Amino acid sequence: MALRDNPRLPASTVDRVKLLAEELGYVPDPALSALAAHRSRVRVFRDFSVVALVSNWSTKDAWASLPSAQQFIEGARARARELGYSLQHHWAKADGVSAARFSDILRARGIRGVLLAPSEFPETKLELDWESFSVVTMERNAQFHHLVPNHYEDLLLCWKKVRSFGYERVGLAVRKDLAIRWSNQWEAAYAYACANAKKNLVSIPTLELSEDNPVKQLREWIRAYRPQVVIGRCDNFIEAANAEGLEVPRDIGYVSLNLIDDVPEASGIDQHRGIMGAVAIDVLNSLLQRNQSGFQPASIGTQIDGTWRVGSTLSKAVPQPVVNTSGE
């Protein structure tokens, strides 16, 4: 218990046992550790059998109602049940409680494990008494173990697919808030792919969409650069294309970087949010078994690669004449 920093032991006892273990040259037996891990999977200690899924959005269900969030929750709940936990959604803004009071509520309910939902806005931070909890979060975070889609590799996979379909004019359109949230990983991968394309490529500037009339922004961008296909993580693309008199995929192709939250039957990336939920519980269970709470000593994360799914928004490219977009 002392070597696992069990909080039920006095700090002085933990320090004394660790010092003796170091003097004796003690190291755990790998076989016994594996047995202990197996027993932990089938018998979860009663004092932390509840895992809190904590969201801090403007309303209780604002995040949980998203299709990707629902898929994540289903995966997390199923794995939690396998390990003997129950998963409970807690809204940090319920009844207008303070962060300190919310921390007290979680502790009073015997909760030590927290899955932290993504923040509604990138600049929003939730300040709980983190030293009381083992935490895994669903967005890149230097303080906690984080689980995120592998956005860079997902974009490169989309690029490979659309190029294999014969597309030469490939554009990227993403919501600016999502681009910021994910550290511009999509744009970086797109710039790399463009720079290393061997032949038959027309460069198109990336479109970052603000909340101010995104349909208009998309229409102007499509009109200016005439992409044959658009890799996107945005809303309203189909609406904008149709408003320009373009039919998807006959006149313009579309590839989604997140199928679960996009138009039905799109071609693109399945981010495996259910698998992410299961892995998040596995990581949190590991932290709980080691009694590791509070901030991580370094930025530690797990990335989940997406898988290509064929839909109805992409077909073989039709050769098009090169359009002069320089204005000359």
VEXDREN-2710 file (C-alpha; in Angstrom, 1 decimal):
% VEXDREN-2710
k/r/px/py/pz
1/MET/0.0/0.0/0.0
2/ALA/2.8/2.4/0.8
3/LEU/4.7/1.7/-2.4
4/ARG/1.4/2.5/-4.3
5/ASP/1.0/5.8/-2.3
6/ASN/-2.3/4.7/-0.8
7/PRO/-3.9/7.8/0.7
8/ARG/-5.2/5.8/3.7
9/LEU/-1.7/5.6/5.1
10/PRO/0.1/8.5/6.9
11/ALA/2.7/10.2/4.7
12/SER/5.3/9.4/7.3
13/THR/4.6/5.7/7.0
14/VAL/4.8/5.8/3.2
15/ASP/8.1/7.6/3.3
16/ARG/9.5/5.2/5.8
17/VAL/8.5/2.1/3.9
18/LYS/9.8/3.5/0.6
19/LEU/13.2/4.3/2.3
20/LEU/13.4/0.8/3.6
21/ALA/12.5/-0.7/0.2
22/GLU/15.3/1.4/-1.4
23/GLU/17.8/0.3/1.2
24/LEU/16.9/-3.4/0.7
25/GLY/17.0/-3.1/-3.0
26/TYR/13.4/-4.3/-3.2
27/VAL/11.7/-4.5/-6.6
28/PRO/8.2/-5.9/-7.3
29/ASP/7.9/-9.4/-8.8
30/PRO/6.4/-9.0/-12.3
31/ALA/4.4/-12.2/-12.0
32/LEU/2.8/-11.1/-8.7
33/SER/2.2/-7.7/-10.1
34/ALA/0.3/-9.2/-13.1
35/LEU/-1.7/-11.3/-10.7
36/ALA/-2.6/-8.3/-8.6
37/ALA/-3.6/-6.3/-11.7
38/HIS/-5.9/-9.2/-12.7
39/ARG/-7.5/-9.3/-9.3
40/SER/-8.0/-5.5/-9.4
41/ARG/-9.8/-5.8/-12.7
42/VAL/-12.3/-8.3/-11.3
43/ARG/-12.6/-6.7/-7.8
44/VAL/-12.6/-2.9/-7.7
45/PHE/-12.1/-1.4/-4.2
46/ARG/-15.4/-0.1/-2.8
47/ASP/-14.0/3.3/-1.9
48/PHE/-13.6/4.3/-5.5
49/SER/-16.1/2.2/-7.4
50/VAL/-17.7/5.3/-8.9
51/VAL/-16.1/7.2/-11.8
52/ALA/-17.3/10.8/-12.4
53/LEU/-17.6/12.0/-16.0
54/VAL/-17.3/15.8/-15.4
55/SER/-18.5/18.3/-17.9
56/ASN/-18.3/22.1/-17.5
57/TRP/-20.4/23.4/-20.4
58/SER/-23.1/26.1/-20.3
59/THR/-25.8/23.5/-19.9
60/LYS/-25.8/20.0/-18.4
61/ASP/-26.3/18.2/-21.7
62/ALA/-24.6/20.6/-24.1
63/TRP/-21.6/18.3/-24.5
64/ALA/-23.2/15.0/-23.7
65/SER/-25.8/15.4/-26.4
66/LEU/-23.2/15.5/-29.2
67/PRO/-23.1/12.2/-31.2
68/SER/-19.4/11.9/-30.6
69/ALA/-19.8/12.4/-26.9
70/GLN/-22.6/9.8/-26.7
71/GLN/-20.4/7.3/-28.5
72/PHE/-17.5/8.1/-26.1
73/ILE/-19.8/7.7/-23.0
74/GLU/-21.2/4.4/-24.3
75/GLY/-17.7/3.0/-24.7
76/ALA/-16.5/4.3/-21.3
77/ARG/-19.6/3.0/-19.5
78/ALA/-19.3/-0.5/-21.0
79/ARG/-15.6/-0.8/-20.0
80/ALA/-16.3/0.7/-16.6
81/ARG/-18.9/-2.0/-16.0
82/GLU/-16.4/-4.7/-17.0
83/LEU/-14.0/-3.4/-14.4
84/GLY/-16.6/-3.1/-11.7
85/TYR/-17.0/0.7/-11.8
86/SER/-20.2/2.7/-12.4
87/LEU/-19.9/5.8/-14.5
88/GLN/-21.9/8.9/-13.4
89/HIS/-22.2/12.2/-15.3
90/HIS/-21.7/15.2/-13.1
91/TRP/-22.2/18.8/-14.3
92/ALA/-19.8/21.2/-12.6
93/LYS/-22.2/24.1/-13.0
94/ALA/-25.1/22.4/-11.3
95/ASP/-27.0/24.7/-8.9
96/GLY/-24.3/27.4/-9.4
97/VAL/-21.9/25.7/-7.0
98/SER/-18.3/26.9/-6.8
99/ALA/-15.3/24.8/-7.9
100/ALA/-14.4/24.2/-4.2
101/ARG/-17.9/23.1/-3.4
102/PHE/-18.1/20.8/-6.4
103/SER/-14.8/19.2/-5.3
104/ASP/-16.3/18.6/-1.8
105/ILE/-19.4/17.0/-3.4
106/LEU/-17.3/14.5/-5.4
107/ARG/-15.1/13.7/-2.4
108/ALA/-18.2/13.2/-0.2
109/ARG/-19.5/10.7/-2.7
110/GLY/-16.3/8.7/-2.5
111/ILE/-15.3/9.6/-6.0
112/ARG/-11.6/9.5/-6.7
113/GLY/-11.5/8.9/-10.5
114/VAL/-12.6/11.7/-13.0
115/LEU/-13.0/11.6/-16.7
116/LEU/-12.9/15.3/-17.7
117/ALA/-14.9/16.2/-20.8
118/PRO/-13.5/18.7/-23.3
119/SER/-14.0/22.4/-22.3
120/GLU/-16.7/24.3/-24.2
121/PHE/-14.2/27.0/-25.1
122/PRO/-10.4/26.5/-25.3
123/GLU/-9.7/29.3/-22.8
124/THR/-12.1/27.9/-20.2
125/LYS/-10.5/26.1/-17.3
126/LEU/-12.1/24.2/-14.4
127/GLU/-10.2/24.7/-11.1
128/LEU/-11.0/21.7/-8.9
129/ASP/-9.0/20.3/-6.0
130/TRP/-7.1/18.1/-8.5
131/GLU/-4.8/16.6/-5.9
132/SER/-7.8/14.6/-4.6
133/PHE/-8.5/12.9/-7.9
134/SER/-7.0/10.7/-10.6
135/VAL/-7.9/12.4/-13.9
136/VAL/-8.0/11.6/-17.6
137/THR/-9.2/14.3/-20.0
138/MET/-10.5/14.2/-23.5
139/GLU/-8.5/17.1/-24.9
140/ARG/-4.8/17.8/-25.1
141/ASN/-3.8/18.9/-21.6
142/ALA/-0.3/19.3/-20.1
143/GLN/-1.5/18.7/-16.6
144/PHE/-3.4/15.4/-17.0
145/HIS/-3.2/12.2/-19.0
146/HIS/-5.1/13.1/-22.1
147/LEU/-6.8/11.0/-24.8
148/VAL/-7.3/12.6/-28.2
149/PRO/-7.8/11.5/-31.9
150/ASN/-4.6/11.5/-34.0
151/HIS/-5.6/14.5/-36.1
152/TYR/-2.3/14.8/-37.9
153/GLU/-2.4/11.2/-39.1
154/ASP/-6.1/11.4/-39.8
155/LEU/-5.6/14.3/-42.2
156/LEU/-2.7/12.5/-44.0
157/LEU/-5.0/9.4/-44.4
158/CYS/-7.7/11.6/-46.0
159/TRP/-5.0/13.1/-48.3
160/LYS/-3.8/9.7/-49.4
161/LYS/-7.3/8.6/-50.2
162/VAL/-8.4/11.7/-52.2
163/ARG/-5.1/11.7/-54.2
164/SER/-5.6/8.0/-55.0
165/PHE/-9.1/9.0/-56.4
166/GLY/-7.3/11.3/-58.8
167/TYR/-8.1/14.7/-57.2
168/GLU/-5.6/17.5/-58.0
169/ARG/-7.3/20.5/-56.4
170/VAL/-7.6/19.5/-52.8
171/GLY/-8.8/22.1/-50.2
172/LEU/-9.0/22.1/-46.4
173/ALA/-11.8/23.9/-44.5
174/VAL/-12.0/23.7/-40.7
175/ARG/-13.8/25.6/-38.0
176/LYS/-11.3/28.1/-36.4
177/ASP/-12.3/27.1/-32.8
178/LEU/-11.6/23.4/-33.5
179/ALA/-8.3/24.3/-35.2
180/ILE/-7.2/26.2/-32.1
181/ARG/-8.5/23.4/-29.8
182/TRP/-6.4/20.8/-31.6
183/SER/-3.3/22.9/-32.0
184/ASN/-3.7/23.3/-35.8
185/GLN/-2.7/19.7/-36.4
186/TRP/-5.0/19.4/-39.4
187/GLU/-3.4/22.5/-41.0
188/ALA/0.1/21.3/-40.3
189/ALA/-0.5/17.9/-41.9
190/TYR/-2.2/19.6/-44.9
191/ALA/0.8/22.0/-45.4
192/TYR/3.2/19.0/-45.1
193/ALA/1.2/17.0/-47.7
194/CYS/1.0/19.9/-50.1
195/ALA/4.7/20.6/-49.8
196/ASN/5.6/17.0/-50.5
197/ALA/3.2/16.2/-53.3
198/LYS/5.1/14.8/-56.2
199/LYS/2.9/16.0/-59.1
200/ASN/-0.4/17.3/-60.4
201/LEU/-1.3/19.6/-57.5
202/VAL/-2.8/23.0/-57.4
203/SER/-2.2/24.8/-54.1
204/ILE/-5.3/26.1/-52.3
205/PRO/-5.1/28.2/-49.1
206/THR/-6.7/26.6/-46.0
207/LEU/-10.0/28.1/-45.0
208/GLU/-10.5/28.7/-41.2
209/LEU/-14.1/29.4/-40.6
210/SER/-15.3/31.8/-38.0
211/GLU/-18.8/31.8/-36.5
212/ASP/-19.7/34.8/-38.6
213/ASN/-21.7/33.5/-41.6
214/PRO/-19.7/30.3/-42.4
215/VAL/-21.9/29.5/-45.4
216/LYS/-20.9/32.8/-47.0
217/GLN/-17.2/32.2/-46.2
218/LEU/-17.4/28.7/-47.8
219/ARG/-19.2/30.0/-50.9
220/GLU/-16.6/32.7/-51.5
221/TRP/-13.7/30.3/-50.9
222/ILE/-15.2/27.7/-53.3
223/ARG/-15.8/30.3/-55.9
224/ALA/-12.3/31.7/-55.6
225/TYR/-10.3/28.5/-55.6
226/ARG/-12.6/25.9/-57.3
227/PRO/-11.5/22.9/-55.3
228/GLN/-12.4/19.5/-56.7
229/VAL/-12.6/18.0/-53.3
230/VAL/-12.7/19.5/-49.8
231/ILE/-11.4/17.8/-46.6
232/GLY/-13.4/19.4/-43.9
233/ARG/-14.2/19.7/-40.2
234/CYS/-16.8/22.3/-40.5
235/ASP/-20.6/22.7/-40.6
236/ASN/-22.7/23.7/-43.6
237/PHE/-20.4/22.5/-46.4
238/ILE/-23.1/20.7/-48.3
239/GLU/-25.4/23.7/-47.9
240/ALA/-22.7/26.0/-49.2
241/ALA/-21.9/23.8/-52.2
242/ASN/-25.6/23.4/-53.1
243/ALA/-26.0/27.2/-52.9
244/GLU/-23.2/27.5/-55.5
245/GLY/-25.1/25.1/-57.7
246/LEU/-22.7/22.2/-57.0
247/GLU/-23.9/18.7/-56.4
248/VAL/-21.9/16.5/-54.0
249/PRO/-20.1/14.3/-55.1
250/ARG/-20.8/14.9/-58.8
251/ASP/-19.4/18.4/-59.0
252/ILE/-17.3/18.6/-55.8
253/GLY/-16.2/15.9/-53.4
254/TYR/-16.3/16.1/-49.6
255/VAL/-14.3/14.2/-47.0
256/SER/-15.1/14.5/-43.3
257/LEU/-12.5/14.5/-40.6
258/ASN/-15.1/13.4/-38.0
259/LEU/-17.9/11.3/-39.5
260/ILE/-19.9/10.9/-36.2
261/ASP/-20.6/14.6/-36.0
262/ASP/-21.0/15.3/-39.7
263/VAL/-23.6/14.8/-42.4
264/PRO/-25.0/11.3/-42.8
265/GLU/-23.2/8.9/-45.2
266/ALA/-20.1/11.1/-45.6
267/SER/-16.8/9.6/-46.6
268/GLY/-14.0/10.2/-44.2
269/ILE/-12.6/9.4/-40.8
270/ASP/-14.2/7.3/-38.1
271/GLN/-12.5/8.6/-34.9
272/HIS/-13.5/5.5/-32.9
273/ARG/-14.9/7.5/-30.0
274/GLY/-16.3/4.4/-28.4
275/ILE/-12.8/2.9/-28.3
276/MET/-11.5/6.2/-26.9
277/GLY/-14.0/5.9/-24.1
278/ALA/-12.9/2.4/-23.2
279/VAL/-9.2/3.3/-23.3
280/ALA/-9.9/6.3/-21.1
281/ILE/-11.3/4.0/-18.4
282/ASP/-8.4/1.7/-18.8
283/VAL/-5.9/4.6/-18.2
284/LEU/-8.0/5.9/-15.3
285/ASN/-8.1/2.5/-13.7
286/SER/-4.3/2.3/-14.0
287/LEU/-4.0/5.7/-12.2
288/LEU/-6.4/4.6/-9.5
289/GLN/-4.6/1.3/-8.9
290/ARG/-1.3/3.2/-8.5
291/ASN/-3.0/5.9/-6.3
292/GLN/-1.6/8.5/-8.7
293/SER/-3.6/11.7/-8.3
294/GLY/-3.2/15.4/-9.2
295/PHE/-1.1/16.8/-12.0
296/GLN/1.2/14.7/-14.1
297/PRO/4.9/15.3/-13.9
298/ALA/5.0/15.7/-17.7
299/SER/2.6/16.0/-20.6
300/ILE/1.4/12.5/-21.2
301/GLY/-1.2/11.4/-23.7
302/THR/-2.6/8.7/-25.8
303/GLN/-3.6/9.2/-29.5
304/ILE/-6.2/7.1/-31.3
305/ASP/-5.8/6.7/-35.0
306/GLY/-8.9/7.0/-37.1
307/THR/-10.1/4.6/-39.8
308/TRP/-11.2/5.5/-43.4
309/ARG/-14.8/4.8/-44.1
310/VAL/-16.4/4.9/-47.6
311/GLY/-19.5/7.0/-47.9
312/SER/-21.5/8.8/-50.6
313/THR/-19.7/12.1/-50.7
314/LEU/-16.6/11.1/-52.8
315/SER/-16.2/9.6/-56.2
316/LYS/-13.5/9.4/-58.8
317/ALA/-12.3/12.8/-59.9
318/VAL/-13.2/14.2/-63.3
319/PRO/-10.2/16.0/-64.9
320/GLN/-10.6/19.7/-64.9
321/PRO/-8.8/22.5/-66.6
322/VAL/-6.4/24.5/-64.4
323/VAL/-8.0/27.7/-63.2
324/ASN/-5.9/30.8/-62.7
325/THR/-6.5/31.9/-59.0
326/SER/-3.8/34.5/-58.9
327/GLY/-6.0/37.3/-60.4
328/GLU/-3.5/38.0/-63.2
END
